[in-house]
Amino acid sequence: MDDLDHRILNILRRDARTPYTEIAEEVGTSEGTIRNRVERMLEDGAIERFTVATRTGNVKAMVEVGVAVDVDTRAVSGQMSEWEPVDYVWQVSGEEDIVLVVDAADTDALNDLITKARELDEVVSTKTRLILNETLG
């Protein structure tokens, strides 16, 4: 990847729906070049997917989940990714094993999700952090 690829990615990170013509104008190249480079980055895996950041509820939070040592975190993560208010599920290193990024309607809905996580046999701990502000990088 070169400087142009990085500049294209920075634009797409902020808004994945930015038209190729707009990107081309901003970086000083043709729309065809942008289209070809994005296709190549998709094929190479540099771009994994295009997604939507949401704020449909009133409460955004990160729920950190610890699981037992003998648990397959991929299986638990897969199960949690199906839960309605969950935007992202990250398997992480450190004190906790899984982080859920949640967009809940209200604190009751967030609390219901935390309770649902705690009811799983594999879960040994949870820690919740409310997201007060979010800025795209």
Contacts in CASP RR format, 6 or more apart in sequence:
PFRMAT RR
TARGET T0000
AUTHOR 0000-0000-0000
METHOD contacts of the structure
MODEL  1
MDDLDHRILNILRRDARTPYTEIAEEVGTSEGTIRNRVERMLEDGAIERF
TVATRTGNVKAMVEVGVAVDVDTRAVSGQMSEWEPVDYVWQVSGEEDIVL
VVDAADTDALNDLITKARELDEVVSTKTRLILNETLG
1 41 0 8 1.000
1 46 0 8 1.000
4 27 0 8 1.000
4 29 0 8 1.000
4 33 0 8 1.000
4 37 0 8 1.000
5 37 0 8 1.000
5 41 0 8 1.000
5 46 0 8 1.000
7 26 0 8 1.000
7 27 0 8 1.000
8 23 0 8 1.000
8 27 0 8 1.000
8 34 0 8 1.000
8 37 0 8 1.000
8 38 0 8 1.000
8 41 0 8 1.000
9 41 0 8 1.000
9 46 0 8 1.000
9 47 0 8 1.000
11 18 0 8 1.000
11 23 0 8 1.000
11 26 0 8 1.000
11 27 0 8 1.000
12 18 0 8 1.000
12 23 0 8 1.000
12 38 0 8 1.000
12 47 0 8 1.000
12 50 0 8 1.000
13 136 0 8 1.000
13 137 0 8 1.000
14 136 0 8 1.000
14 137 0 8 1.000
16 50 0 8 1.000
16 51 0 8 1.000
16 52 0 8 1.000
20 31 0 8 1.000
20 32 0 8 1.000
20 34 0 8 1.000
20 35 0 8 1.000
20 38 0 8 1.000
21 31 0 8 1.000
23 34 0 8 1.000
24 30 0 8 1.000
24 31 0 8 1.000
24 32 0 8 1.000
24 33 0 8 1.000
24 34 0 8 1.000
27 34 0 8 1.000
38 47 0 8 1.000
41 47 0 8 1.000
53 87 0 8 1.000
53 134 0 8 1.000
53 136 0 8 1.000
54 87 0 8 1.000
54 103 0 8 1.000
55 103 0 8 1.000
55 134 0 8 1.000
56 103 0 8 1.000
56 105 0 8 1.000
57 85 0 8 1.000
57 103 0 8 1.000
57 104 0 8 1.000
57 105 0 8 1.000
57 106 0 8 1.000
58 104 0 8 1.000
58 105 0 8 1.000
58 106 0 8 1.000
59 102 0 8 1.000
59 103 0 8 1.000
59 104 0 8 1.000
59 105 0 8 1.000
59 106 0 8 1.000
59 107 0 8 1.000
59 109 0 8 1.000
59 110 0 8 1.000
59 130 0 8 1.000
60 101 0 8 1.000
60 102 0 8 1.000
60 103 0 8 1.000
60 104 0 8 1.000
60 130 0 8 1.000
60 131 0 8 1.000
60 134 0 8 1.000
61 101 0 8 1.000
61 102 0 8 1.000
61 104 0 8 1.000
61 110 0 8 1.000
61 128 0 8 1.000
61 129 0 8 1.000
61 130 0 8 1.000
61 131 0 8 1.000
62 99 0 8 1.000
62 100 0 8 1.000
62 101 0 8 1.000
62 102 0 8 1.000
62 128 0 8 1.000
62 129 0 8 1.000
62 131 0 8 1.000
63 99 0 8 1.000
63 100 0 8 1.000
63 102 0 8 1.000
63 110 0 8 1.000
63 113 0 8 1.000
63 114 0 8 1.000
63 117 0 8 1.000
63 126 0 8 1.000
63 127 0 8 1.000
63 128 0 8 1.000
64 95 0 8 1.000
64 96 0 8 1.000
64 98 0 8 1.000
64 99 0 8 1.000
64 126 0 8 1.000
64 127 0 8 1.000
64 128 0 8 1.000
64 129 0 8 1.000
65 76 0 8 1.000
65 80 0 8 1.000
65 96 0 8 1.000
65 97 0 8 1.000
65 98 0 8 1.000
65 99 0 8 1.000
65 100 0 8 1.000
65 117 0 8 1.000
65 123 0 8 1.000
65 125 0 8 1.000
65 126 0 8 1.000
66 95 0 8 1.000
66 96 0 8 1.000
66 97 0 8 1.000
66 98 0 8 1.000
66 123 0 8 1.000
66 124 0 8 1.000
66 125 0 8 1.000
66 126 0 8 1.000
67 73 0 8 1.000
67 76 0 8 1.000
67 97 0 8 1.000
67 98 0 8 1.000
67 122 0 8 1.000
67 123 0 8 1.000
67 124 0 8 1.000
68 122 0 8 1.000
68 124 0 8 1.000
71 97 0 8 1.000
71 122 0 8 1.000
73 91 0 8 1.000
73 97 0 8 1.000
73 98 0 8 1.000
74 91 0 8 1.000
76 98 0 8 1.000
76 120 0 8 1.000
76 122 0 8 1.000
76 123 0 8 1.000
77 89 0 8 1.000
77 91 0 8 1.000
77 98 0 8 1.000
78 89 0 8 1.000
79 120 0 8 1.000
80 86 0 8 1.000
80 89 0 8 1.000
80 98 0 8 1.000
80 100 0 8 1.000
80 117 0 8 1.000
81 89 0 8 1.000
83 100 0 8 1.000
83 113 0 8 1.000
83 116 0 8 1.000
85 102 0 8 1.000
85 103 0 8 1.000
85 104 0 8 1.000
85 105 0 8 1.000
85 109 0 8 1.000
85 110 0 8 1.000
85 113 0 8 1.000
86 100 0 8 1.000
86 101 0 8 1.000
86 102 0 8 1.000
86 113 0 8 1.000
87 101 0 8 1.000
87 102 0 8 1.000
87 103 0 8 1.000
88 99 0 8 1.000
88 100 0 8 1.000
88 101 0 8 1.000
89 98 0 8 1.000
89 99 0 8 1.000
89 100 0 8 1.000
89 101 0 8 1.000
90 98 0 8 1.000
90 99 0 8 1.000
90 101 0 8 1.000
91 97 0 8 1.000
91 98 0 8 1.000
92 98 0 8 1.000
92 99 0 8 1.000
96 125 0 8 1.000
96 127 0 8 1.000
100 113 0 8 1.000
100 117 0 8 1.000
101 131 0 8 1.000
102 110 0 8 1.000
102 113 0 8 1.000
104 110 0 8 1.000
104 113 0 8 1.000
110 128 0 8 1.000
114 126 0 8 1.000
114 128 0 8 1.000
117 123 0 8 1.000
117 126 0 8 1.000
118 126 0 8 1.000
END
